[in-house]
Amino acid sequence: MTRAGSPETWLITGGAGFIGSNFVLAARERGAARVVNLDLLTYAGNLKNLAALADDPDHLFVRGDIADRELVGRLLQEHQPRAVVHFAAESHVDRSIYGPQAFLETNVMGTFHLLEAVRRYWDGLPPPRQQDFRFLHISTDEVYGSLAPEDPAFAETTPYAPNSPYAASKAASDHLVRACRHTYGLPTLITNCSNNHGPFQFPEKLIPLMILNALKGKPLPIYGDGLNVRDWLYVTDHCEALRLVLAQGRVGETYNIGGNCEKTNLEVVGTLCAILDELFPDSPHRPHARLITFIKDRPGHDRRYAIDAGKISRELGWQPRESFESGLSKTVRWYVDHPEWVASVESGEYREWLELHYGRG
Ligand SMILES: NC(=O)c1ccc[n+]([C@@H]2O[C@H](COP(=O)([O-])OP(=O)(O)OC[C@H]3O[C@@H](n4cnc5c(N)ncnc54)[C@H](O)[C@@H]3O)[C@@H](O)[C@H]2O)c1
């Protein structure tokens, strides 16, 4: 709550994307804050994710670019947020391999411009509000590079070694946030999280892609030998960790967030096939695992990521609520139960709606 007793305001960037929309929906459901949601609505942003908030007077959606300092400055002055929660990014590793420039523009320069606008706003706040202010930067475990099978999991002290253009751009943005803390004193927090899954994830990413292909009996393409290992976390567990970091995290610190749940890609796809087999005993595509096919590996594909989430657990008492299996069952069910969302994304209908309302982006 703010000093006046009314809910505080958060400026959230990228709140129409996968994790951002889950975070915004949960924040509003809990009445945790008024939300000003700044999102450019790239292909990954989808206002349908926020349909439940259509009549919510405490959710203000603004279509705009984090790199637009004037717009961000205006929003900050007008809404006087207590926190900025920064999700907006280009987020797909494969896209970064074939078109890295957008990743540098958004993740590096976009974050830089956002920080400049936030710094100006923060400089002008009275000291108690300066102390209260937080800039929470959402990042990824990919900044730490790749692990060998016996290596210990990534800790907050693991040196950065990004291997893809996506990871490099996120690493650069983390460094800019860190520098802003050390140079100017901005009260920042950084989180580095492992792979998320759950509702509203754009179906270019592994888990929704596999669910939707399997439901249609299409091949399930797995890179290389399928033995690349990732740590997986259900998105609402990530959002809960972020709320905790925002409320109680030590200023200037980084917190790693993960599900303590290392799985090979083959295990992930095998488990979701088994869930589908159970859900659809009469499906002609059963056993769905028959649909698995191996394709040429992604260039520079990191072999293994693993997160040591001990710090956030010790300091803030966070633990994931979902196991891999319980979270994955929820994710599969969500895609099965939301065919209209899936159809609008697959057909591009959500883009047409966007163009109608906002013109071509
Ligand atoms: N998805 C994961 O598994 C994962 C894991 C760890 C960290 N992260 C990080 O979490 C954040 C959110 O990831 P996600 O999977 O929800 O991404 P996403 O691609 O689903 O969403 C990104 C959102 O940012 C918006 N956006 C892009 N460029 C913008 C700009 N210039 N100005 C304003 N908005 C812009 C898009 O329209 C979209 O709504 C990212 O910073 C990502 O690096 C993601």
PDBQT file of the ligand as one rigid body, heavy atoms in Angstrom, charges set to zero:
ROOT
HETATM    1  N1  LIG A 401      10.090 -17.459 -21.277  1.00  0.00    +0.000 N 
HETATM    2  C1  LIG A 401      11.038 -17.905 -20.463  1.00  0.00    +0.000 C 
HETATM    3  O1  LIG A 401      11.166 -19.122 -20.247  1.00  0.00    +0.000 OA
HETATM    4  C2  LIG A 401      11.949 -16.936 -19.750  1.00  0.00    +0.000 A 
HETATM    5  C3  LIG A 401      12.832 -17.425 -18.784  1.00  0.00    +0.000 A 
HETATM    6  C4  LIG A 401      13.648 -16.528 -18.086  1.00  0.00    +0.000 A 
HETATM    7  C5  LIG A 401      13.576 -15.178 -18.352  1.00  0.00    +0.000 A 
HETATM    8  N2  LIG A 401      12.717 -14.720 -19.309  1.00  0.00    +0.000 N 
HETATM    9  C6  LIG A 401      12.669 -13.263 -19.532  1.00  0.00    +0.000 C 
HETATM   10  O2  LIG A 401      11.373 -12.834 -19.112  1.00  0.00    +0.000 OA
HETATM   11  C7  LIG A 401      10.926 -11.752 -19.920  1.00  0.00    +0.000 C 
HETATM   12  C8  LIG A 401       9.579 -12.088 -20.524  1.00  0.00    +0.000 C 
HETATM   13  O3  LIG A 401       9.712 -13.280 -21.309  1.00  0.00    +0.000 OA
HETATM   14  P1  LIG A 401       8.472 -13.871 -22.107  1.00  0.00    +0.000 P 
HETATM   15  O4  LIG A 401       8.745 -15.284 -22.380  1.00  0.00    +0.000 OA
HETATM   16  O5  LIG A 401       7.212 -13.472 -21.429  1.00  0.00    +0.000 OA
HETATM   17  O6  LIG A 401       8.600 -13.034 -23.469  1.00  0.00    +0.000 OA
HETATM   18  P2  LIG A 401       7.543 -12.791 -24.625  1.00  0.00    +0.000 P 
HETATM   19  O7  LIG A 401       8.321 -12.786 -25.877  1.00  0.00    +0.000 OA
HETATM   20  O8  LIG A 401       6.362 -13.706 -24.490  1.00  0.00    +0.000 OA
HETATM   21  O9  LIG A 401       6.993 -11.313 -24.315  1.00  0.00    +0.000 OA
HETATM   22  C9  LIG A 401       7.762 -10.172 -24.514  1.00  0.00    +0.000 C 
HETATM   23  C10 LIG A 401       6.818  -8.980 -24.496  1.00  0.00    +0.000 C 
HETATM   24  O10 LIG A 401       7.609  -7.784 -24.650  1.00  0.00    +0.000 OA
HETATM   25  C11 LIG A 401       6.949  -6.942 -25.591  1.00  0.00    +0.000 C 
HETATM   26  N3  LIG A 401       7.972  -6.087 -26.212  1.00  0.00    +0.000 N 
HETATM   27  C12 LIG A 401       8.968  -6.472 -27.069  1.00  0.00    +0.000 A 
HETATM   28  N4  LIG A 401       9.692  -5.406 -27.443  1.00  0.00    +0.000 NA
HETATM   29  C13 LIG A 401       9.182  -4.327 -26.781  1.00  0.00    +0.000 A 
HETATM   30  C14 LIG A 401       9.514  -2.947 -26.729  1.00  0.00    +0.000 A 
HETATM   31  N5  LIG A 401      10.534  -2.458 -27.449  1.00  0.00    +0.000 N 
HETATM   32  N6  LIG A 401       8.778  -2.129 -25.936  1.00  0.00    +0.000 NA
HETATM   33  C15 LIG A 401       7.732  -2.609 -25.220  1.00  0.00    +0.000 A 
HETATM   34  N7  LIG A 401       7.361  -3.904 -25.247  1.00  0.00    +0.000 NA
HETATM   35  C16 LIG A 401       8.081  -4.754 -26.018  1.00  0.00    +0.000 A 
HETATM   36  C17 LIG A 401       6.270  -7.884 -26.567  1.00  0.00    +0.000 C 
HETATM   37  O11 LIG A 401       5.223  -7.258 -27.279  1.00  0.00    +0.000 OA
HETATM   38  C18 LIG A 401       5.792  -8.986 -25.637  1.00  0.00    +0.000 C 
HETATM   39  O12 LIG A 401       4.507  -8.699 -25.132  1.00  0.00    +0.000 OA
HETATM   40  C19 LIG A 401      12.027 -11.526 -20.958  1.00  0.00    +0.000 C 
HETATM   41  O13 LIG A 401      12.820 -10.452 -20.530  1.00  0.00    +0.000 OA
HETATM   42  C20 LIG A 401      12.804 -12.821 -20.972  1.00  0.00    +0.000 C 
HETATM   43  O14 LIG A 401      14.151 -12.604 -21.302  1.00  0.00    +0.000 OA
HETATM   44  C21 LIG A 401      11.906 -15.570 -20.012  1.00  0.00    +0.000 A 
ENDROOT
TORSDOF 0
